[in-house]
Amino acid sequence: MLNKDERDGKIDRAKGKIKQAVGGLIHDDDLKAEGERDEAVGNVEETVGRVSRKAGEALDKVKHAFRR
C-alpha cells in the first residue's frame, strides 16, 4: 500500500505532466517550467515515500524475527 508521500508524489508528477502539456499547447514557457518543477518535486516525494515504506517493512521483519 502506498504511503502519503508516495501518493502525493504521484499526484504531483501527474499534475506536472499536465501543466507541461498545456504549457506546450498554449506556448506558455512559465507554465511548462512550473510543470517540470512539479514533476521533479513529485519524483523526489515519491522516492522519499518509497524509501520510508521499505525501511518500515524491513524494521517490521527484523522485529518479527526477534520475537520468534
Backbone as XML, in Angstrom:
<?xml version="1.0"?>
<chain id="A" units="angstrom">
  <residue number="1" name="MET">
    <atom name="N" x="0.838" y="-1.175" z="0.000"/>
    <atom name="CA" x="0.000" y="0.000" z="0.000"/>
    <atom name="C" x="0.889" y="1.246" z="0.000"/>
  </residue>
  <residue number="2" name="LEU">
    <atom name="N" x="0.496" y="2.244" z="-0.743"/>
    <atom name="CA" x="1.258" y="3.484" z="-0.822"/>
    <atom name="C" x="1.074" y="4.317" z="0.436"/>
  </residue>
  <residue number="3" name="ASN">
    <atom name="N" x="2.147" y="4.996" z="0.839"/>
    <atom name="CA" x="2.001" y="5.917" z="1.955"/>
    <atom name="C" x="1.689" y="7.315" z="1.406"/>
  </residue>
  <residue number="4" name="LYS">
    <atom name="N" x="1.515" y="8.272" z="2.305"/>
    <atom name="CA" x="1.103" y="9.618" z="1.903"/>
    <atom name="C" x="2.102" y="10.262" z="0.948"/>
  </residue>
  <residue number="5" name="ASP">
    <atom name="N" x="3.387" y="10.124" z="1.227"/>
    <atom name="CA" x="4.396" y="10.731" z="0.359"/>
    <atom name="C" x="4.376" y="10.119" z="-1.040"/>
  </residue>
  <residue number="6" name="GLU">
    <atom name="N" x="4.239" y="8.820" z="-1.120"/>
    <atom name="CA" x="4.177" y="8.164" z="-2.433"/>
    <atom name="C" x="2.949" y="8.635" z="-3.220"/>
  </residue>
  <residue number="7" name="ARG">
    <atom name="N" x="1.822" y="8.677" z="-2.538"/>
    <atom name="CA" x="0.573" y="9.095" z="-3.188"/>
    <atom name="C" x="0.669" y="10.555" z="-3.650"/>
  </residue>
  <residue number="8" name="ASP">
    <atom name="N" x="1.144" y="11.434" z="-2.758"/>
    <atom name="CA" x="1.271" y="12.844" z="-3.110"/>
    <atom name="C" x="2.277" y="13.034" z="-4.244"/>
  </residue>
  <residue number="9" name="GLY">
    <atom name="N" x="3.346" y="12.241" z="-4.229"/>
    <atom name="CA" x="4.338" y="12.317" z="-5.291"/>
    <atom name="C" x="3.753" y="11.959" z="-6.637"/>
  </residue>
  <residue number="10" name="LYS">
    <atom name="N" x="2.959" y="10.906" z="-6.670"/>
    <atom name="CA" x="2.321" y="10.505" z="-7.930"/>
    <atom name="C" x="1.380" y="11.603" z="-8.431"/>
  </residue>
  <residue number="11" name="ILE">
    <atom name="N" x="0.659" y="12.223" z="-7.525"/>
    <atom name="CA" x="-0.259" y="13.305" z="-7.895"/>
    <atom name="C" x="0.524" y="14.491" z="-8.443"/>
  </residue>
  <residue number="12" name="ASP">
    <atom name="N" x="1.619" y="14.869" z="-7.765"/>
    <atom name="CA" x="2.434" y="15.996" z="-8.230"/>
    <atom name="C" x="3.065" y="15.705" z="-9.595"/>
  </residue>
  <residue number="13" name="ARG">
    <atom name="N" x="3.502" y="14.473" z="-9.798"/>
    <atom name="CA" x="4.082" y="14.106" z="-11.095"/>
    <atom name="C" x="3.045" y="14.251" z="-12.204"/>
  </residue>
  <residue number="14" name="ALA">
    <atom name="N" x="1.846" y="13.737" z="-11.952"/>
    <atom name="CA" x="0.776" y="13.829" z="-12.953"/>
    <atom name="C" x="0.403" y="15.283" z="-13.216"/>
  </residue>
  <residue number="15" name="LYS">
    <atom name="N" x="0.298" y="16.058" z="-12.156"/>
    <atom name="CA" x="-0.026" y="17.473" z="-12.284"/>
    <atom name="C" x="1.047" y="18.185" z="-13.115"/>
  </residue>
  <residue number="16" name="GLY">
    <atom name="N" x="2.302" y="17.842" z="-12.863"/>
    <atom name="CA" x="3.394" y="18.443" z="-13.615"/>
    <atom name="C" x="3.344" y="18.100" z="-15.085"/>
  </residue>
  <residue number="17" name="LYS">
    <atom name="N" x="3.052" y="16.848" z="-15.389"/>
    <atom name="CA" x="2.968" y="16.435" z="-16.794"/>
    <atom name="C" x="1.837" y="17.170" z="-17.515"/>
  </residue>
  <residue number="18" name="ILE">
    <atom name="N" x="0.720" y="17.351" z="-16.827"/>
    <atom name="CA" x="-0.413" y="18.063" z="-17.424"/>
    <atom name="C" x="-0.047" y="19.521" z="-17.677"/>
  </residue>
  <residue number="19" name="LYS">
    <atom name="N" x="0.592" y="20.158" z="-16.696"/>
    <atom name="CA" x="0.990" y="21.557" z="-16.871"/>
    <atom name="C" x="1.968" y="21.703" z="-18.030"/>
  </residue>
  <residue number="20" name="GLN">
    <atom name="N" x="2.887" y="20.755" z="-18.162"/>
    <atom name="CA" x="3.843" y="20.817" z="-19.266"/>
    <atom name="C" x="3.125" y="20.695" z="-20.614"/>
  </residue>
  <residue number="21" name="ALA">
    <atom name="N" x="2.173" y="19.787" z="-20.686"/>
    <atom name="CA" x="1.431" y="19.587" z="-21.933"/>
    <atom name="C" x="0.615" y="20.826" z="-22.282"/>
  </residue>
  <residue number="22" name="VAL">
    <atom name="N" x="-0.090" y="21.366" z="-21.299"/>
    <atom name="CA" x="-0.905" y="22.553" z="-21.546"/>
    <atom name="C" x="0.001" y="23.736" z="-21.898"/>
  </residue>
  <residue number="23" name="GLY">
    <atom name="N" x="1.107" y="23.875" z="-21.173"/>
    <atom name="CA" x="2.038" y="24.956" z="-21.471"/>
    <atom name="C" x="2.578" y="24.864" z="-22.886"/>
  </residue>
  <residue number="24" name="GLY">
    <atom name="N" x="2.829" y="23.644" z="-23.338"/>
    <atom name="CA" x="3.293" y="23.454" z="-24.707"/>
    <atom name="C" x="2.231" y="23.817" z="-25.732"/>
  </residue>
  <residue number="25" name="LEU">
    <atom name="N" x="0.989" y="23.450" z="-25.419"/>
    <atom name="CA" x="-0.110" y="23.743" z="-26.355"/>
    <atom name="C" x="-0.377" y="25.233" z="-26.494"/>
  </residue>
  <residue number="26" name="ILE">
    <atom name="N" x="-0.282" y="25.954" z="-25.382"/>
    <atom name="CA" x="-0.599" y="27.393" z="-25.428"/>
    <atom name="C" x="0.661" y="28.254" z="-25.489"/>
  </residue>
  <residue number="27" name="HIS">
    <atom name="N" x="1.814" y="27.607" z="-25.647"/>
    <atom name="CA" x="3.100" y="28.306" z="-25.763"/>
    <atom name="C" x="3.397" y="29.171" z="-24.542"/>
  </residue>
  <residue number="28" name="ASP">
    <atom name="N" x="3.158" y="28.614" z="-23.366"/>
    <atom name="CA" x="3.411" y="29.309" z="-22.104"/>
    <atom name="C" x="4.624" y="28.649" z="-21.432"/>
  </residue>
  <residue number="29" name="ASP">
    <atom name="N" x="5.784" y="29.279" z="-21.610"/>
    <atom name="CA" x="7.015" y="28.709" z="-21.069"/>
    <atom name="C" x="7.018" y="28.665" z="-19.541"/>
  </residue>
  <residue number="30" name="ASP">
    <atom name="N" x="6.371" y="29.642" z="-18.908"/>
    <atom name="CA" x="6.304" y="29.652" z="-17.440"/>
    <atom name="C" x="5.511" y="28.453" z="-16.917"/>
  </residue>
  <residue number="31" name="LEU">
    <atom name="N" x="4.408" y="28.145" z="-17.578"/>
    <atom name="CA" x="3.589" y="27.001" z="-17.164"/>
    <atom name="C" x="4.343" y="25.699" z="-17.400"/>
  </residue>
  <residue number="32" name="LYS">
    <atom name="N" x="5.062" y="25.607" z="-18.504"/>
    <atom name="CA" x="5.872" y="24.415" z="-18.768"/>
    <atom name="C" x="6.941" y="24.244" z="-17.690"/>
  </residue>
  <residue number="33" name="ALA">
    <atom name="N" x="7.601" y="25.342" z="-17.319"/>
    <atom name="CA" x="8.638" y="25.286" z="-16.286"/>
    <atom name="C" x="8.039" y="24.893" z="-14.939"/>
  </residue>
  <residue number="34" name="GLU">
    <atom name="N" x="6.860" y="25.414" z="-14.642"/>
    <atom name="CA" x="6.178" y="25.049" z="-13.401"/>
    <atom name="C" x="5.841" y="23.558" z="-13.396"/>
  </residue>
  <residue number="35" name="GLY">
    <atom name="N" x="5.428" y="23.059" z="-14.542"/>
    <atom name="CA" x="5.127" y="21.637" z="-14.660"/>
    <atom name="C" x="6.361" y="20.776" z="-14.473"/>
  </residue>
  <residue number="36" name="GLU">
    <atom name="N" x="7.478" y="21.210" z="-15.020"/>
    <atom name="CA" x="8.732" y="20.472" z="-14.840"/>
    <atom name="C" x="9.127" y="20.440" z="-13.365"/>
  </residue>
  <residue number="37" name="ARG">
    <atom name="N" x="8.959" y="21.570" z="-12.702"/>
    <atom name="CA" x="9.269" y="21.660" z="-11.271"/>
    <atom name="C" x="8.346" y="20.745" z="-10.466"/>
  </residue>
  <residue number="38" name="ASP">
    <atom name="N" x="7.051" y="20.770" z="-10.774"/>
    <atom name="CA" x="6.094" y="19.906" z="-10.073"/>
    <atom name="C" x="6.441" y="18.431" z="-10.275"/>
  </residue>
  <residue number="39" name="GLU">
    <atom name="N" x="6.814" y="18.077" z="-11.490"/>
    <atom name="CA" x="7.164" y="16.688" z="-11.772"/>
    <atom name="C" x="8.411" y="16.274" z="-10.991"/>
  </residue>
  <residue number="40" name="ALA">
    <atom name="N" x="9.404" y="17.166" z="-10.930"/>
    <atom name="CA" x="10.629" y="16.862" z="-10.187"/>
    <atom name="C" x="10.342" y="16.708" z="-8.692"/>
  </residue>
  <residue number="41" name="VAL">
    <atom name="N" x="9.524" y="17.595" z="-8.156"/>
    <atom name="CA" x="9.142" y="17.504" z="-6.741"/>
    <atom name="C" x="8.402" y="16.201" z="-6.496"/>
  </residue>
  <residue number="42" name="GLY">
    <atom name="N" x="7.524" y="15.845" z="-7.399"/>
    <atom name="CA" x="6.779" y="14.593" z="-7.275"/>
    <atom name="C" x="7.690" y="13.385" z="-7.286"/>
  </residue>
  <residue number="43" name="ASN">
    <atom name="N" x="8.714" y="13.404" z="-8.148"/>
    <atom name="CA" x="9.665" y="12.295" z="-8.189"/>
    <atom name="C" x="10.393" y="12.141" z="-6.865"/>
  </residue>
  <residue number="44" name="VAL">
    <atom name="N" x="10.841" y="13.262" z="-6.315"/>
    <atom name="CA" x="11.553" y="13.221" z="-5.029"/>
    <atom name="C" x="10.615" y="12.745" z="-3.923"/>
  </residue>
  <residue number="45" name="GLU">
    <atom name="N" x="9.427" y="13.303" z="-3.887"/>
    <atom name="CA" x="8.458" y="12.951" z="-2.854"/>
    <atom name="C" x="8.104" y="11.463" z="-2.908"/>
  </residue>
  <residue number="46" name="GLU">
    <atom name="N" x="7.903" y="10.968" z="-4.103"/>
    <atom name="CA" x="7.567" y="9.553" z="-4.263"/>
    <atom name="C" x="8.734" y="8.664" z="-3.829"/>
  </residue>
  <residue number="47" name="THR">
    <atom name="N" x="9.946" y="9.064" z="-4.168"/>
    <atom name="CA" x="11.126" y="8.297" z="-3.779"/>
    <atom name="C" x="11.295" y="8.279" z="-2.268"/>
  </residue>
  <residue number="48" name="VAL">
    <atom name="N" x="11.118" y="9.426" z="-1.642"/>
    <atom name="CA" x="11.208" y="9.500" z="-0.174"/>
    <atom name="C" x="10.156" y="8.589" z="0.454"/>
  </residue>
  <residue number="49" name="GLY">
    <atom name="N" x="8.962" y="8.625" z="-0.064"/>
    <atom name="CA" x="7.900" y="7.772" z="0.453"/>
    <atom name="C" x="8.209" y="6.297" z="0.288"/>
  </residue>
  <residue number="50" name="ARG">
    <atom name="N" x="8.752" y="5.929" z="-0.869"/>
    <atom name="CA" x="9.088" y="4.532" z="-1.142"/>
    <atom name="C" x="10.191" y="4.051" z="-0.197"/>
  </residue>
  <residue number="51" name="VAL">
    <atom name="N" x="11.219" y="4.879" z="-0.012"/>
    <atom name="CA" x="12.321" y="4.525" z="0.884"/>
    <atom name="C" x="11.798" y="4.381" z="2.319"/>
  </residue>
  <residue number="52" name="SER">
    <atom name="N" x="10.954" y="5.295" z="2.714"/>
    <atom name="CA" x="10.377" y="5.244" z="4.056"/>
    <atom name="C" x="9.559" y="3.969" z="4.262"/>
  </residue>
  <residue number="53" name="ARG">
    <atom name="N" x="8.751" y="3.636" z="3.258"/>
    <atom name="CA" x="7.929" y="2.429" z="3.360"/>
    <atom name="C" x="8.795" y="1.180" z="3.420"/>
  </residue>
  <residue number="54" name="LYS">
    <atom name="N" x="9.810" y="1.123" z="2.557"/>
    <atom name="CA" x="10.697" y="-0.045" z="2.536"/>
    <atom name="C" x="11.462" y="-0.177" z="3.854"/>
  </residue>
  <residue number="55" name="ALA">
    <atom name="N" x="11.905" y="0.950" z="4.410"/>
    <atom name="CA" x="12.613" y="0.911" z="5.691"/>
    <atom name="C" x="11.685" y="0.412" z="6.793"/>
  </residue>
  <residue number="56" name="GLY">
    <atom name="N" x="10.450" y="0.867" z="6.773"/>
    <atom name="CA" x="9.484" y="0.407" z="7.762"/>
    <atom name="C" x="9.207" y="-1.080" z="7.637"/>
  </residue>
  <residue number="57" name="GLU">
    <atom name="N" x="9.106" y="-1.568" z="6.398"/>
    <atom name="CA" x="8.883" y="-3.002" z="6.175"/>
    <atom name="C" x="10.081" y="-3.810" z="6.663"/>
  </residue>
  <residue number="58" name="ALA">
    <atom name="N" x="11.292" y="-3.309" z="6.427"/>
    <atom name="CA" x="12.498" y="-4.012" z="6.881"/>
    <atom name="C" x="12.551" y="-4.058" z="8.404"/>
  </residue>
  <residue number="59" name="LEU">
    <atom name="N" x="12.202" y="-2.950" z="9.047"/>
    <atom name="CA" x="12.184" y="-2.927" z="10.517"/>
    <atom name="C" x="11.155" y="-3.902" z="11.071"/>
  </residue>
  <residue number="60" name="ASP">
    <atom name="N" x="10.010" y="-3.967" z="10.417"/>
    <atom name="CA" x="8.984" y="-4.917" z="10.853"/>
    <atom name="C" x="9.479" y="-6.346" z="10.749"/>
  </residue>
  <residue number="61" name="LYS">
    <atom name="N" x="10.201" y="-6.663" z="9.672"/>
    <atom name="CA" x="10.735" y="-8.013" z="9.512"/>
    <atom name="C" x="11.758" y="-8.342" z="10.599"/>
  </residue>
  <residue number="62" name="VAL">
    <atom name="N" x="12.622" y="-7.378" z="10.890"/>
    <atom name="CA" x="13.628" y="-7.589" z="11.947"/>
    <atom name="C" x="12.931" y="-7.766" z="13.290"/>
  </residue>
  <residue number="63" name="LYS">
    <atom name="N" x="11.964" y="-6.931" z="13.561"/>
    <atom name="CA" x="11.216" y="-7.017" z="14.814"/>
    <atom name="C" x="10.541" y="-8.374" z="14.942"/>
  </residue>
  <residue number="64" name="HIS">
    <atom name="N" x="9.947" y="-8.814" z="13.851"/>
    <atom name="CA" x="9.252" y="-10.108" z="13.842"/>
    <atom name="C" x="10.239" y="-11.264" z="14.026"/>
  </residue>
  <residue number="65" name="ALA">
    <atom name="N" x="11.415" y="-11.146" z="13.442"/>
    <atom name="CA" x="12.428" y="-12.196" z="13.566"/>
    <atom name="C" x="12.904" y="-12.346" z="15.013"/>
  </residue>
  <residue number="66" name="PHE">
    <atom name="N" x="13.017" y="-11.240" z="15.729"/>
    <atom name="CA" x="13.481" y="-11.286" z="17.113"/>
    <atom name="C" x="12.395" y="-11.815" z="18.058"/>
  </residue>
  <residue number="67" name="ARG">
    <atom name="N" x="11.157" y="-11.733" z="17.658"/>
    <atom name="CA" x="10.074" y="-12.239" z="18.502"/>
    <atom name="C" x="9.962" y="-13.750" z="18.464"/>
  </residue>
  <residue number="68" name="ARG">
    <atom name="N" x="10.565" y="-14.372" z="17.480"/>
    <atom name="CA" x="10.473" y="-15.836" z="17.346"/>
    <atom name="C" x="11.285" y="-16.488" z="18.367"/>
  </residue>
</chain>
